[in-house]
């Protein structure tokens, strides 16, 4: 395995490609000369992303797949294989959000999040490992989250999945050491996607509580997806095993490293101090 991963002329498969980081990764990879296989449950969104890239002369295949459906993932791998498409870069990006305290959220919603955010990553990796082994050089990119490093209250489902993605990726990297396949785990901080706006709220939450929670979350999502995509791909090109995206992600990573059992109370204190300072200056 070489020290750098070259995207030009190679084929990248991206899940969750219809919006947000996935769509930005598709556009950036196209600009770097990659061929694309884009996967999402949103057919209209997929075509909206693919059409301008095709108009620019890029090779783009699209597949509508629910990442919670194990049979659909197996069929996707079969369809890609039958089409003779090589896969050099697998980016497991698809994910959903679920807000609310653990006791409040519906168990079916908790399980669906795990099916997409964690088992989707595992199943896609298992299904496409033979395709990745069939090419001269390959790479797997698993999008975790800064909530795969810290675990805030109200994010039990999301943190469970993203911590799982981190652990799975680390073990896989060790297992594939010395092979032609590299593994990168990505921990984005506040990237301005619509994942928070589309997050499902617990049944007990009122409309006012849901709106307030979404407003608070949106204020933290500041990095444009194209900037996140650029940072991710620059790291993958250097075959970095772990990438933190955003200053907030780096800050929380260091807080957890320095104060592994106290970071949550420290984060709450920091937020409270900022709010008090804002009120005093107004």
C-alpha positions in Angstrom: 0.0 0.0 0.0 1.4 3.4 -1.0 1.7 6.4 1.3 -0.8 8.4 -0.7 -4.2 7.5 -2.2 -4.8 9.0 -5.7 -8.4 9.6 -6.6 -8.0 10.3 -10.3 -9.3 7.6 -12.5 -10.6 5.6 -9.6 -14.1 4.8 -8.6 -15.6 5.9 -5.3 -18.9 4.6 -3.8 -20.5 7.1 -1.4 -23.6 6.3 0.8 -25.8 9.1 1.9 -24.8 11.0 -1.3 -28.0 13.0 -1.9 -27.2 15.8 0.5 -24.8 17.3 3.1 -21.3 15.8 3.4 -22.1 13.0 1.0 -23.1 15.4 -1.8 -20.1 17.6 -1.1 -17.7 14.6 -1.2 -19.2 13.6 -4.6 -18.6 17.0 -6.1 -15.1 17.2 -4.7 -14.2 13.7 -5.9 -15.5 14.5 -9.3 -13.2 17.6 -9.4 -10.3 15.3 -8.5 -11.0 13.0 -11.5 -12.8 10.2 -9.7 -15.7 8.1 -11.1 -18.7 7.9 -8.8 -21.3 5.4 -7.5 -23.8 7.4 -5.4 -26.2 5.7 -3.0 -29.1 7.1 -1.0 -32.7 6.4 -0.1 -33.7 9.8 -1.7 -34.0 9.2 -5.4 -34.7 12.8 -6.3 -31.9 14.1 -4.2 -29.5 11.6 -5.8 -30.4 12.8 -9.3 -30.0 16.4 -8.3 -26.5 15.7 -7.2 -25.6 13.4 -10.1 -27.0 15.5 -13.0 -24.6 18.4 -12.9 -21.6 16.1 -12.5 -22.7 14.1 -15.5 -23.1 17.3 -17.4 -19.5 18.0 -16.7 -18.5 14.7 -18.2 -18.1 12.6 -15.1 -19.1 9.0 -14.9 -21.8 8.7 -12.2 -24.0 5.7 -11.4 -26.8 6.0 -8.9 -28.6 3.4 -6.7 -31.6 4.0 -4.4 -31.0 1.9 -1.3 -32.3 1.9 2.3 -29.2 1.4 4.5 -31.4 -0.3 7.1 -32.3 -3.0 4.6 -29.6 -5.8 4.8 -31.0 -7.5 1.7 -30.9 -4.3 -0.3 -27.2 -3.8 0.6 -26.5 -7.3 -0.6 -28.4 -6.6 -3.9 -26.4 -3.4 -4.3 -23.1 -5.2 -4.1 -24.4 -7.8 -6.6 -25.6 -5.0 -9.0 -22.3 -3.2 -8.8 -20.4 -6.5 -9.4 -22.7 -7.5 -12.3 -22.1 -4.1 -13.9 -18.4 -4.7 -13.8 -17.8 -1.5 -11.7 -14.6 -1.5 -9.7 -14.7 0.0 -6.3 -11.4 1.6 -5.1 -12.9 3.9 -2.4 -15.8 3.0 -0.1 -17.2 6.0 1.9 -19.8 4.9 4.5 -21.5 8.3 5.1 -25.2 7.6 5.4 -26.8 8.4 8.7 -29.8 9.8 10.6 -30.2 11.6 13.9 -32.5 11.0 16.9 -32.9 13.5 19.7 -34.2 12.9 23.2 -33.3 11.3 26.4 -32.9 7.5 26.3 -36.1 6.8 28.4 -38.1 9.1 26.1 -37.2 7.9 22.6 -39.1 5.1 21.0 -37.2 1.8 20.9 -38.1 1.2 17.3 -36.5 4.6 16.4 -33.4 3.7 18.4 -33.1 0.4 16.6 -33.6 2.0 13.1 -30.8 4.5 13.8 -28.5 1.6 14.8 -29.5 -0.3 11.6 -28.5 2.7 9.4 -25.7 4.4 11.3 -23.9 1.3 12.6 -25.1 -1.9 10.8 -25.2 0.0 7.5 -21.5 0.6 7.8 -20.8 -2.9 8.8 -22.9 -4.5 6.1 -21.6 -2.3 3.4 -18.0 -3.1 4.4 -18.7 -6.8 4.4 -20.5 -6.7 1.1 -17.8 -4.7 -0.7 -14.6 -6.1 0.8 -14.4 -8.6 -2.1 -14.6 -5.7 -4.6 -12.0 -3.7 -2.7 -9.7 -6.7 -2.6 -10.1 -7.1 -6.4 -8.4 -3.8 -7.2 -4.7 -3.0 -6.8 -5.2 -0.4 -4.1 -8.3 0.5 -2.0 -9.5 2.5 0.9 -12.5 2.5 3.3 -13.7 5.8 4.9 -16.2 5.4 7.8 -17.9 8.6 8.9 -18.3 8.6 12.6 -18.8 11.9 14.5 -17.4 13.9 17.3 -20.2 12.0 19.2 -18.1 9.0 18.6 -15.6 10.6 20.9 -17.9 12.4 23.4 -21.4 11.3 24.4 -23.7 14.1 25.3 -27.0 13.7 27.2 -29.9 13.3 24.7 -27.7 11.5 22.1 -27.7 8.0 23.5 -28.7 6.4 20.2 -26.4 8.5 18.0 -23.4 8.1 20.3 -23.9 4.4 20.6 -23.8 4.1 16.8 -20.9 6.4 16.3 -18.8 4.9 19.0 -19.5 1.6 17.4 -18.3 2.9 14.0 -15.1 4.0 15.7 -14.5 0.7 17.3 -15.4 -1.3 14.2 -13.1 0.9 12.1 -10.2 0.6 14.5 -10.4 -3.2 14.6 -10.8 -3.4 10.8 -7.7 -1.2 10.3 -5.7 -3.5 12.4 -7.0 -6.6 10.6 -6.2 -5.1 7.2 -2.7 -3.8 8.2 -0.2 -4.9 5.5 -2.9 -5.4 2.9 -3.8 -3.2 -0.1 -6.8 -1.7 1.8 -6.5 1.3 4.2 -9.1 2.5 6.7 -9.9 6.0 7.8 -12.4 7.1 10.5 -13.8 10.6 10.3 -15.1 12.6 13.3 -16.9 15.7 12.0 -17.9 18.4 14.4 -20.6 21.0 13.5 -21.1 20.7 9.8 -24.0 22.6 8.3 -26.1 19.7 7.0 -29.8 19.0 7.4 -29.3 16.0 9.6 -30.5 17.9 12.7 -33.5 19.4 11.0 -34.6 15.9 9.9 -33.9 14.3 13.3 -36.8 12.5 14.8 -37.9 13.8 18.2 -39.3 11.7 21.1 -43.1 11.2 21.2 -43.4 13.2 24.4 -41.7 16.3 23.1 -43.9 19.4 22.4 -43.7 21.4 19.2 -42.1 24.2 21.1 -39.5 21.9 22.6 -38.7 20.4 19.2 -38.3 23.8 17.6 -36.1 25.1 20.4 -33.9 22.0 20.2 -33.5 22.4 16.5 -32.6 26.0 16.8 -30.0 25.3 19.4 -28.5 22.5 17.3 -28.4 24.6 14.1 -26.4 27.3 15.8 -23.6 24.7 16.3 -23.6 23.6 12.6 -21.4 26.2 11.0 -18.8 24.5 8.7 -20.0 24.4 5.0 -20.1 20.8 3.7 -17.7 21.5 0.8 -15.0 22.6 3.4 -15.7 19.4 5.4 -15.3 17.4 2.2 -12.1 19.0 1.3 -10.6 18.3 4.7 -11.8 14.7 4.7 -10.4 14.0 1.2 -7.1 15.7 1.9 -6.7 13.4 4.9 -7.7 10.3 3.0 -5.2 11.2 0.2 -2.5 11.1 3.0 -4.1 7.9 4.3 -4.6 9.3 7.7 -6.2 6.7 10.0 -8.3 9.3 11.9 -9.6 12.8 10.8 -11.2 15.4 13.0 -13.2 18.0 11.1 -13.6 21.4 12.6 -12.1 23.3 15.5 -15.0 22.2 17.7 -14.2 18.6 17.0 -10.6 19.1 17.9 -11.6 20.9 21.1 -13.9 18.2 22.3 -11.4 15.5 21.4 -8.8 17.1 23.7 -11.4 17.7 26.4 -12.3 14.0 26.4 -8.6 13.0 26.3 -7.7 15.2 29.2 -10.8 14.8 31.3 -12.3 11.4 30.3 -14.9 11.4 33.1 -15.5 15.1 33.5 -15.7 16.5 30.0 -19.5 16.7 29.9 -19.7 18.9 33.1 -16.9 21.0 31.7 -18.7 21.5 28.4 -21.9 22.5 30.2 -19.9 25.0 32.3 -18.3 26.5 29.1 -21.7 26.9 27.4 -23.2 28.5 30.5 -20.3 30.9 30.8 -20.7 31.9 27.1 -24.4 32.5 27.6 -23.8 34.6 30.7 -21.2 36.7 28.9 -23.6 37.2 26.0 -26.4 38.4 28.3 -24.0 40.8 30.1 -22.9 42.4 26.9 -26.4 42.9 25.5 
